[in-house]
Amino acid sequence: MSARLLAKSFGSIAARTPQAQPGQRIGLLGGSFNPPHRAHVAISEEALKRLGLDEVWWLVSPGNPLKNHDDLAPLDERLAACRKLATHPRIKVTAFEACLGSPATVVTLSYLKRRFRGVHFVWIMGGDNLAGFHRWAAWERIAALMPFVVADRPQWRLAALASPAARALARYRVDDRMAGTLALRAPPAWAYLTLRLSPESSTAIRAGSRRPQPSPK
């Protein structure tokens, strides 16, 4: 990721983020949310409780650079769906990434760290994300920017913990029983969070919506 693009994103005054105060602990759950579902809510609520967070921000991406966008719903529709689903008062929904000039996570996290000095951010990802984390742009820099927590996902635990990124960062892993300390730890630091698993996924929901519907009788 070029220094020029990072510098450009830092100067963005158009990005409207939620408010945060120094000392707060904020979880960041990024994704396409195409569409959002109850597993997103469950992961957010578990992170609020287990990590001792003040808020979780849903960062609704204009588009994941590693995914095909053929079936990506418009950003406004995904944003509205997230706000309808995320009724917890400490879950905040935002799409400010669209103003940063890049959908890359490293740009987003660098921007937030620069803008909100003194705020303790934690990046939240799923086990499926950890399995492919080594393919993300500047993934090692992401790990060095802030602590991150990995939420368990059905059938992904073994692949996630055996992934190149998990092996490279193994010595920085924190036992999930110490997850409440994660937000205050110096990066790199991460935890794999065991939680009640939900079978819901955006991919499965989209696939179901494309199935032919039975003709009315």
C-alpha positions as CSV (number, residue, x, y, z in Angstrom):
1,M,0.0,0.0,0.0
2,S,1.6,3.3,-1.1
3,A,2.5,6.0,1.4
4,R,0.9,8.5,-1.0
5,L,-2.5,6.8,-0.8
6,L,-2.3,6.6,3.0
7,A,-1.4,10.3,3.3
8,K,-4.3,11.2,1.0
9,S,-6.8,9.3,3.2
10,F,-5.5,11.0,6.4
11,G,-6.5,14.3,5.0
12,S,-10.1,13.4,4.1
13,I,-12.5,15.7,5.8
14,A,-15.5,14.2,4.0
15,A,-15.3,11.0,6.0
16,R,-18.1,11.1,8.6
17,T,-17.3,8.6,11.3
18,P,-19.0,8.0,14.7
19,Q,-17.6,10.0,17.6
20,A,-15.1,8.5,20.0
21,Q,-13.2,9.9,23.0
22,P,-9.7,9.1,24.2
23,G,-9.7,6.1,26.5
24,Q,-12.6,4.4,24.8
25,R,-12.4,0.8,23.6
26,I,-13.9,0.5,20.1
27,G,-14.3,-2.7,18.1
28,L,-14.2,-2.4,14.3
29,L,-16.2,-5.0,12.3
30,G,-15.6,-4.4,8.6
31,G,-17.2,-6.1,5.6
32,S,-19.5,-5.9,2.6
33,F,-22.6,-6.8,4.7
34,N,-24.2,-8.1,1.6
35,P,-26.6,-8.6,3.3
36,P,-26.1,-8.2,7.1
37,H,-27.4,-11.0,9.2
38,R,-27.8,-12.1,12.8
39,A,-24.3,-13.6,13.0
40,H,-22.9,-10.1,12.6
41,V,-25.0,-9.0,15.5
42,A,-24.1,-12.0,17.7
43,I,-20.3,-11.4,17.0
44,S,-20.7,-7.7,17.9
45,E,-22.6,-8.3,21.1
46,E,-20.1,-11.0,22.2
47,A,-17.2,-8.7,21.5
48,L,-18.8,-5.9,23.5
49,K,-19.1,-8.2,26.4
50,R,-16.0,-10.3,26.3
51,L,-13.6,-7.6,25.2
52,G,-15.1,-4.9,27.5
53,L,-15.7,-2.6,24.5
54,D,-17.6,0.7,24.7
55,E,-18.9,0.3,21.1
56,V,-18.6,-1.7,18.0
57,W,-18.6,0.1,14.6
58,W,-19.8,-1.7,11.6
59,L,-17.6,-0.5,8.7
60,V,-19.8,-1.1,5.6
61,S,-17.3,-1.3,2.7
62,P,-17.9,0.0,-0.8
63,G,-16.5,-3.3,-1.9
64,N,-14.1,-6.0,-0.8
65,P,-11.1,-5.9,-3.2
66,L,-10.7,-9.7,-2.9
67,K,-14.3,-10.5,-3.9
68,N,-16.4,-10.5,-7.1
69,H,-18.8,-7.5,-7.1
70,D,-21.3,-8.9,-9.6
71,D,-23.9,-9.5,-6.9
72,L,-23.0,-6.6,-4.6
73,A,-26.0,-4.6,-3.6
74,P,-25.7,-0.7,-3.7
75,L,-23.9,0.8,-0.7
76,D,-27.0,2.8,0.4
77,E,-29.1,-0.4,0.4
78,R,-26.6,-2.3,2.5
79,L,-26.2,0.6,4.9
80,A,-30.0,0.8,5.4
81,A,-30.2,-2.9,6.0
82,C,-27.4,-2.7,8.6
83,R,-29.1,0.1,10.5
84,K,-32.4,-1.8,10.5
85,L,-30.8,-4.9,11.9
86,A,-28.3,-3.4,14.3
87,T,-30.6,-2.1,17.0
88,H,-28.2,-2.5,19.9
89,P,-27.4,1.1,21.2
90,R,-23.7,0.4,21.2
91,I,-23.4,-0.8,17.7
92,K,-22.8,2.1,15.3
93,V,-23.1,1.7,11.5
94,T,-20.9,3.8,9.1
95,A,-19.8,3.8,5.5
96,F,-17.1,6.4,5.8
97,E,-14.6,4.2,3.9
98,A,-16.2,5.3,0.6
99,C,-14.6,8.7,1.2
100,L,-11.0,7.4,1.7
101,G,-10.1,6.6,-1.9
102,S,-9.4,2.9,-1.2
103,P,-11.4,-0.1,0.3
104,A,-8.2,-1.6,1.7
105,T,-8.4,-2.3,5.4
106,V,-4.9,-1.0,6.0
107,V,-6.0,2.5,4.8
108,T,-9.1,2.4,7.0
109,L,-7.3,1.4,10.1
110,S,-4.4,3.8,9.6
111,Y,-6.9,6.7,9.1
112,L,-8.8,5.9,12.3
113,K,-5.6,5.6,14.3
114,R,-4.4,8.9,13.1
115,R,-7.8,10.7,13.5
116,F,-8.6,9.2,17.0
117,R,-5.4,9.3,19.0
118,G,-5.9,7.8,22.4
119,V,-8.8,5.5,21.4
120,H,-8.2,1.8,21.9
121,F,-9.3,0.1,18.7
122,V,-9.7,-3.6,18.1
123,W,-10.2,-5.1,14.6
124,I,-12.8,-7.8,14.5
125,M,-12.7,-10.5,11.9
126,G,-14.1,-14.0,11.4
127,G,-12.2,-17.3,11.3
128,D,-12.8,-17.4,7.5
129,N,-11.0,-14.0,7.2
130,L,-8.0,-15.3,9.2
131,A,-7.7,-18.3,6.9
132,G,-7.1,-15.8,4.0
133,F,-5.5,-12.9,5.9
134,H,-2.1,-13.5,4.3
135,R,-3.7,-12.4,1.0
136,W,-4.8,-9.0,2.3
137,A,-2.9,-5.9,1.2
138,A,-0.2,-5.1,3.8
139,W,-1.6,-7.7,6.3
140,E,1.5,-7.6,8.5
141,R,1.0,-3.8,8.8
142,I,-2.6,-4.3,9.8
143,A,-1.5,-6.7,12.6
144,A,1.0,-4.0,13.7
145,L,-1.6,-1.2,13.8
146,M,-4.0,-2.5,16.4
147,P,-4.9,-5.7,18.3
148,F,-7.4,-8.0,16.6
149,V,-9.9,-10.6,17.6
150,V,-11.0,-13.5,15.5
151,A,-14.6,-14.7,15.9
152,D,-15.0,-18.5,15.4
153,R,-17.0,-19.4,12.3
154,P,-18.6,-22.8,11.5
155,Q,-16.1,-25.2,9.9
156,W,-13.3,-22.6,9.8
157,R,-11.4,-23.1,13.0
158,L,-8.8,-25.6,11.8
159,A,-8.1,-23.8,8.6
160,A,-7.9,-20.4,10.3
161,L,-5.4,-21.5,13.0
162,A,-3.3,-23.4,10.5
163,S,-3.2,-20.4,8.1
164,P,0.1,-18.6,7.1
165,A,-0.9,-15.5,9.0
166,A,-1.9,-17.4,12.2
167,R,1.4,-19.3,12.2
168,A,3.4,-16.1,11.6
169,L,1.6,-14.4,14.5
170,A,1.4,-17.4,16.8
171,R,3.7,-15.9,19.5
172,Y,1.4,-12.9,19.8
173,R,-1.8,-14.8,20.4
174,V,-3.6,-14.2,23.7
175,D,-5.7,-16.8,25.4
176,D,-9.4,-16.1,24.9
177,R,-9.9,-16.1,28.6
178,M,-7.7,-12.9,28.6
179,A,-9.8,-11.2,25.8
180,G,-10.8,-8.5,28.2
181,T,-7.2,-7.2,28.2
182,L,-6.8,-7.2,24.4
183,A,-7.9,-3.6,23.6
184,L,-5.2,-2.3,25.9
185,R,-2.4,-4.5,24.6
186,A,0.3,-3.2,22.3
187,P,0.1,-4.7,18.8
188,P,0.7,-7.2,17.5
189,A,-1.7,-9.0,19.8
190,W,-4.7,-11.2,18.9
191,A,-7.2,-13.7,20.3
192,Y,-9.3,-16.5,18.8
193,L,-12.7,-16.1,20.4
194,T,-14.7,-19.3,20.9
195,L,-18.4,-18.5,20.9
196,R,-21.8,-20.0,20.0
197,L,-21.6,-20.6,16.3
198,S,-24.3,-19.3,13.8
199,P,-24.7,-21.0,10.5
200,E,-25.8,-17.8,8.8
201,S,-23.6,-16.2,6.2
202,S,-24.1,-13.5,3.6
203,T,-23.1,-15.9,0.8
204,A,-25.7,-18.5,1.8
205,I,-28.4,-15.8,2.1
206,R,-27.7,-14.5,-1.4
207,A,-27.6,-18.1,-2.8
208,G,-31.0,-18.7,-1.2
209,S,-32.5,-15.6,-2.6
210,R,-31.5,-16.7,-6.1
211,R,-33.2,-20.1,-5.9
212,P,-36.4,-20.4,-8.1
213,Q,-39.5,-19.8,-6.0
214,P,-42.4,-22.3,-6.3
215,S,-45.2,-21.2,-8.4
216,P,-48.3,-20.1,-6.4
217,K,-51.1,-22.7,-6.5
